[in-house]
Amino acid sequence: MIQRSSIAALAAGCALALASCTGDTGSREGETNPTTAYTATPNGCPAVVGVAKDPIAAFAGDLYDPNAEYQQTTTTYEQISDVLTCYAPYSRATSTRTVYVAVTVGKFDDGTGKADRVAFARDGFNQNRPTDATPVAGVGEEAYLETKPASGGGLATSLNFRIQNVSVLVKLADLNAGDSPSTESKAQLEDSTRSVAQALANNPDGYMSR
């Protein structure tokens, strides 16, 4: 049986690396039956970005390339979670907009076969929520949003949402927003990020498996 100290260490590393999950390991009355939880990450990035194709195209605008290849990585945190990340820049001349999606599937296993993966993912999602994040209603079961300067300049908005034992991070960046982006450009970026996240939250079975 895995020790709680090991769980904490693995989960902390998972969270720092890819905004993943950790939390109380106990099942709770009224929680979703863990047998209905999702069992694996999506089968590649095309399935993920395909569900959100239209809002991604709207965000990229004239930079959009329907044949863009997403950089894909898969990471496993034993007995904690599996993570699929997808990243692509849409660029032309001096303009660049980027799309990043990370799908984390909580697979907590305490060795009894009775662990509640949904409760574990929910608790971890809330523990990793930054105190200054903005709650977002209507996207998944719970969600929050942050907008900050992008690495290397510009502006980036991140929206995290959870559905059952799956946490999804959507991060869109406009690298040409400048050092002092306008209120309008910030609002547009946040709207675009929410639209991509909403598409993924509305159709999880389009890219996830149980």
C-alpha positions as a LaTeX table, in Angstrom:
\begin{tabular}{lrrr}
\hline
Residue & $x$ (\AA) & $y$ (\AA) & $z$ (\AA) \\
\hline
Met1 & 0.00 & 0.00 & 0.00 \\
Ile2 & 1.38 & 3.41 & $-0.93$ \\
Gln3 & 2.29 & 5.65 & 2.00 \\
Arg4 & 0.73 & 9.11 & 2.42 \\
Ser5 & 4.18 & 10.71 & 2.49 \\
Ser6 & 4.94 & 9.21 & $-0.91$ \\
Ile7 & 1.60 & 10.44 & $-2.24$ \\
Ala8 & 2.34 & 13.95 & $-1.04$ \\
Ala9 & 5.78 & 14.01 & $-2.60$ \\
Leu10 & 4.63 & 12.67 & $-5.96$ \\
Ala11 & 1.59 & 14.88 & $-6.07$ \\
Ala12 & 3.58 & 17.98 & $-5.20$ \\
Gly13 & 5.96 & 17.32 & $-8.05$ \\
Cys14 & 3.05 & 16.69 & $-10.37$ \\
Ala15 & 1.40 & 19.97 & $-9.38$ \\
Leu16 & 4.58 & 22.01 & $-9.79$ \\
Ala17 & 5.30 & 20.50 & $-13.18$ \\
Leu18 & 1.92 & 20.61 & $-14.87$ \\
Ala19 & $-0.74$ & 22.12 & $-12.59$ \\
Ser20 & $-1.90$ & 18.65 & $-11.58$ \\
Cys21 & $-3.55$ & 17.25 & $-8.51$ \\
Thr22 & $-3.21$ & 16.12 & $-4.92$ \\
Gly23 & $-5.46$ & 15.94 & $-1.90$ \\
Asp24 & $-7.18$ & 13.93 & 0.77 \\
Thr25 & $-7.26$ & 10.26 & $-0.14$ \\
Gly26 & $-10.45$ & 9.28 & 1.62 \\
Ser27 & $-13.76$ & 8.61 & $-0.10$ \\
Arg28 & $-16.70$ & 10.74 & 0.89 \\
Glu29 & $-20.37$ & 10.01 & 1.12 \\
Gly30 & $-22.26$ & 11.15 & $-1.95$ \\
Glu31 & $-19.22$ & 11.22 & $-4.24$ \\
Thr32 & $-19.37$ & 9.90 & $-7.80$ \\
Asn33 & $-18.80$ & 6.16 & $-8.02$ \\
Pro34 & $-15.08$ & 5.80 & $-8.86$ \\
Thr35 & $-15.92$ & 3.17 & $-11.47$ \\
Thr36 & $-17.39$ & 5.99 & $-13.62$ \\
Ala37 & $-14.15$ & 7.95 & $-13.55$ \\
Tyr38 & $-12.04$ & 8.45 & $-16.65$ \\
Thr39 & $-9.28$ & 5.87 & $-16.98$ \\
Ala40 & $-6.69$ & 7.26 & $-19.39$ \\
Thr41 & $-5.42$ & 10.38 & $-21.09$ \\
Pro42 & $-6.65$ & 11.18 & $-24.62$ \\
Asn43 & $-5.20$ & 9.22 & $-27.49$ \\
Gly44 & $-3.01$ & 12.07 & $-28.70$ \\
Cys45 & $-3.36$ & 15.79 & $-29.21$ \\
Pro46 & $-5.43$ & 15.69 & $-32.43$ \\
Ala47 & $-8.39$ & 14.35 & $-30.45$ \\
Val48 & $-8.10$ & 17.20 & $-27.95$ \\
Val49 & $-7.57$ & 20.14 & $-30.28$ \\
Gly50 & $-10.13$ & 18.74 & $-32.71$ \\
Val51 & $-12.88$ & 19.23 & $-30.14$ \\
Ala52 & $-11.86$ & 22.89 & $-29.74$ \\
Lys53 & $-10.96$ & 23.54 & $-33.39$ \\
Asp54 & $-13.36$ & 26.43 & $-33.96$ \\
Pro55 & $-12.47$ & 28.57 & $-30.92$ \\
Ile56 & $-8.76$ & 27.89 & $-31.49$ \\
Ala57 & $-9.12$ & 29.08 & $-35.09$ \\
Ala58 & $-10.97$ & 32.18 & $-33.90$ \\
Phe59 & $-8.19$ & 32.95 & $-31.42$ \\
Ala60 & $-5.37$ & 32.46 & $-33.93$ \\
Gly61 & $-7.17$ & 34.52 & $-36.57$ \\
Asp62 & $-5.22$ & 34.95 & $-39.80$ \\
Leu63 & $-2.32$ & 33.07 & $-38.19$ \\
Tyr64 & $-4.39$ & 29.88 & $-37.99$ \\
Asp65 & $-3.06$ & 26.81 & $-39.78$ \\
Pro66 & $-5.42$ & 23.81 & $-39.77$ \\
Asn67 & $-2.43$ & 21.54 & $-40.38$ \\
Ala68 & $-0.37$ & 22.80 & $-37.46$ \\
Glu69 & 1.34 & 19.96 & $-35.59$ \\
Tyr70 & 1.09 & 20.10 & $-31.83$ \\
Gln71 & 4.09 & 19.18 & $-29.72$ \\
Gln72 & 2.90 & 16.31 & $-27.54$ \\
Thr73 & 4.25 & 14.92 & $-24.29$ \\
Thr74 & 2.88 & 12.28 & $-21.93$ \\
Thr75 & 3.99 & 12.04 & $-18.31$ \\
Thr76 & 3.07 & 9.42 & $-15.72$ \\
Tyr77 & 3.16 & 9.97 & $-11.96$ \\
Glu78 & 2.85 & 6.46 & $-10.57$ \\
Gln79 & $-0.40$ & 5.85 & $-8.67$ \\
Ile80 & $-1.22$ & 9.57 & $-8.88$ \\
Ser81 & $-1.96$ & 10.78 & $-12.41$ \\
Asp82 & $-1.23$ & 10.68 & $-16.13$ \\
Val83 & $-0.73$ & 13.94 & $-18.03$ \\
Leu84 & $-0.97$ & 14.72 & $-21.74$ \\
Thr85 & 0.28 & 18.13 & $-22.89$ \\
Cys86 & $-0.26$ & 19.72 & $-26.30$ \\
Tyr87 & 1.44 & 22.89 & $-27.53$ \\
Ala88 & 1.52 & 24.79 & $-30.81$ \\
Pro89 & 2.58 & 28.29 & $-31.86$ \\
Tyr90 & 0.68 & 30.03 & $-34.64$ \\
Ser91 & 3.14 & 32.47 & $-36.18$ \\
Arg92 & 3.69 & 34.66 & $-39.19$ \\
Ala93 & 6.33 & 37.36 & $-39.58$ \\
Thr94 & 6.43 & 39.13 & $-36.20$ \\
Ser95 & 3.11 & 37.86 & $-34.85$ \\
Thr96 & 2.78 & 34.82 & $-32.59$ \\
Arg97 & $-0.10$ & 33.33 & $-30.66$ \\
Thr98 & 0.30 & 30.08 & $-28.75$ \\
Val99 & $-2.05$ & 27.35 & $-27.54$ \\
Tyr100 & $-1.22$ & 25.01 & $-24.66$ \\
Val101 & $-3.52$ & 22.33 & $-23.25$ \\
Ala102 & $-2.69$ & 19.92 & $-20.42$ \\
Val103 & $-5.08$ & 17.08 & $-19.58$ \\
Thr104 & $-4.46$ & 15.40 & $-16.21$ \\
Val105 & $-6.26$ & 12.17 & $-15.35$ \\
Gly106 & $-6.24$ & 11.38 & $-11.64$ \\
Lys107 & $-5.71$ & 7.67 & $-11.07$ \\
Phe108 & $-5.12$ & 7.52 & $-7.32$ \\
Asp109 & $-4.81$ & 3.95 & $-6.08$ \\
Asp110 & $-4.40$ & 3.17 & $-2.38$ \\
Gly111 & $-4.15$ & $-0.57$ & $-3.03$ \\
Thr112 & $-7.66$ & $-1.38$ & $-1.82$ \\
Gly113 & $-9.45$ & $-1.00$ & $-5.14$ \\
Lys114 & $-11.93$ & 1.33 & $-3.44$ \\
Ala115 & $-10.16$ & 4.69 & $-3.74$ \\
Asp116 & $-12.38$ & 7.58 & $-4.89$ \\
Arg117 & $-10.46$ & 9.11 & $-7.76$ \\
Val118 & $-13.02$ & 11.85 & $-8.23$ \\
Ala119 & $-12.77$ & 13.03 & $-4.63$ \\
Phe120 & $-8.98$ & 12.92 & $-4.81$ \\
Ala121 & $-8.92$ & 14.99 & $-8.01$ \\
Arg122 & $-11.45$ & 17.47 & $-6.63$ \\
Asp123 & $-9.49$ & 18.05 & $-3.43$ \\
Gly124 & $-6.24$ & 18.43 & $-5.34$ \\
Phe125 & $-7.80$ & 20.87 & $-7.79$ \\
Asn126 & $-8.93$ & 23.10 & $-4.94$ \\
Gln127 & $-5.64$ & 22.84 & $-3.06$ \\
Asn128 & $-3.71$ & 23.96 & $-6.15$ \\
Arg129 & $-6.02$ & 26.91 & $-6.86$ \\
Pro130 & $-4.07$ & 30.19 & $-6.46$ \\
Thr131 & $-5.60$ & 32.55 & $-3.93$ \\
Asp132 & $-5.84$ & 35.36 & $-6.48$ \\
Ala133 & $-7.44$ & 33.26 & $-9.24$ \\
Thr134 & $-10.85$ & 34.29 & $-10.55$ \\
Pro135 & $-13.62$ & 31.65 & $-10.22$ \\
Val136 & $-15.33$ & 30.82 & $-13.51$ \\
Ala137 & $-18.89$ & 29.55 & $-13.57$ \\
Gly138 & $-20.32$ & 27.22 & $-16.19$ \\
Val139 & $-17.09$ & 25.53 & $-17.31$ \\
Gly140 & $-16.90$ & 21.95 & $-16.07$ \\
Glu141 & $-17.77$ & 21.22 & $-12.46$ \\
Glu142 & $-15.45$ & 23.98 & $-11.22$ \\
Ala143 & $-13.00$ & 26.33 & $-12.87$ \\
Tyr144 & $-10.75$ & 29.33 & $-12.30$ \\
Leu145 & $-8.86$ & 31.79 & $-14.48$ \\
Glu146 & $-5.63$ & 33.82 & $-14.30$ \\
Thr147 & $-4.13$ & 36.39 & $-16.66$ \\
Lys148 & $-0.46$ & 37.29 & $-16.36$ \\
Pro149 & 2.45 & 38.53 & $-18.48$ \\
Ala150 & 3.68 & 35.79 & $-20.80$ \\
Ser151 & 7.21 & 34.50 & $-20.60$ \\
Gly152 & 9.28 & 36.52 & $-23.03$ \\
Gly153 & 6.69 & 39.27 & $-23.35$ \\
Gly154 & 3.03 & 39.63 & $-24.20$ \\
Leu155 & 0.07 & 38.30 & $-22.24$ \\
Ala156 & $-1.17$ & 34.84 & $-21.26$ \\
Thr157 & $-4.46$ & 33.63 & $-19.82$ \\
Ser158 & $-4.80$ & 30.25 & $-18.10$ \\
Leu159 & $-8.11$ & 28.58 & $-17.35$ \\
Asn160 & $-8.19$ & 25.39 & $-15.26$ \\
Phe161 & $-11.34$ & 23.31 & $-15.04$ \\
Arg162 & $-12.26$ & 19.92 & $-13.62$ \\
Ile163 & $-14.72$ & 17.24 & $-14.69$ \\
Gln164 & $-14.82$ & 14.18 & $-12.40$ \\
Asn165 & $-11.21$ & 12.98 & $-12.06$ \\
Val166 & $-9.93$ & 14.98 & $-15.03$ \\
Ser167 & $-8.34$ & 18.42 & $-14.71$ \\
Val168 & $-7.70$ & 20.46 & $-17.86$ \\
Leu169 & $-5.46$ & 23.50 & $-18.19$ \\
Val170 & $-5.99$ & 25.74 & $-21.22$ \\
Lys171 & $-3.40$ & 28.47 & $-21.68$ \\
Leu172 & $-3.52$ & 30.93 & $-24.57$ \\
Ala173 & $-0.86$ & 33.58 & $-25.11$ \\
Asp174 & $-0.57$ & 36.60 & $-27.36$ \\
Leu175 & 3.15 & 37.25 & $-27.52$ \\
Asn176 & 2.62 & 40.55 & $-29.32$ \\
Ala177 & 0.29 & 42.13 & $-26.76$ \\
Gly178 & 3.09 & 44.40 & $-25.54$ \\
Asp179 & 4.30 & 45.23 & $-22.07$ \\
Ser180 & 1.15 & 47.21 & $-21.24$ \\
Pro181 & $-1.76$ & 45.48 & $-22.99$ \\
Ser182 & $-5.05$ & 47.32 & $-23.15$ \\
Thr183 & $-8.07$ & 46.35 & $-21.12$ \\
Glu184 & $-9.75$ & 45.35 & $-24.39$ \\
Ser185 & $-6.95$ & 43.01 & $-25.50$ \\
Lys186 & $-6.90$ & 41.41 & $-22.04$ \\
Ala187 & $-10.67$ & 40.86 & $-22.18$ \\
Gln188 & $-10.42$ & 39.38 & $-25.69$ \\
Leu189 & $-7.70$ & 36.95 & $-24.61$ \\
Glu190 & $-9.74$ & 35.86 & $-21.59$ \\
Asp191 & $-12.82$ & 35.38 & $-23.77$ \\
Ser192 & $-10.83$ & 33.27 & $-26.24$ \\
Thr193 & $-9.40$ & 31.12 & $-23.46$ \\
Arg194 & $-12.82$ & 30.56 & $-21.97$ \\
Ser195 & $-14.21$ & 29.60 & $-25.39$ \\
Val196 & $-11.52$ & 26.93 & $-25.90$ \\
Ala197 & $-12.02$ & 25.62 & $-22.37$ \\
Gln198 & $-15.79$ & 25.63 & $-22.79$ \\
Ala199 & $-15.57$ & 23.52 & $-25.94$ \\
Leu200 & $-13.44$ & 20.96 & $-24.11$ \\
Ala201 & $-15.64$ & 20.99 & $-21.01$ \\
Asn202 & $-18.82$ & 20.55 & $-23.05$ \\
Asn203 & $-17.59$ & 17.43 & $-24.82$ \\
Pro204 & $-15.13$ & 15.47 & $-22.64$ \\
Asp205 & $-16.23$ & 12.18 & $-24.19$ \\
Gly206 & $-15.03$ & 13.54 & $-27.52$ \\
Tyr207 & $-11.43$ & 13.11 & $-26.40$ \\
Met208 & $-11.50$ & 11.12 & $-23.12$ \\
Ser209 & $-12.18$ & 7.44 & $-22.42$ \\
Arg210 & $-13.66$ & 5.69 & $-19.40$ \\
\hline
\end{tabular}
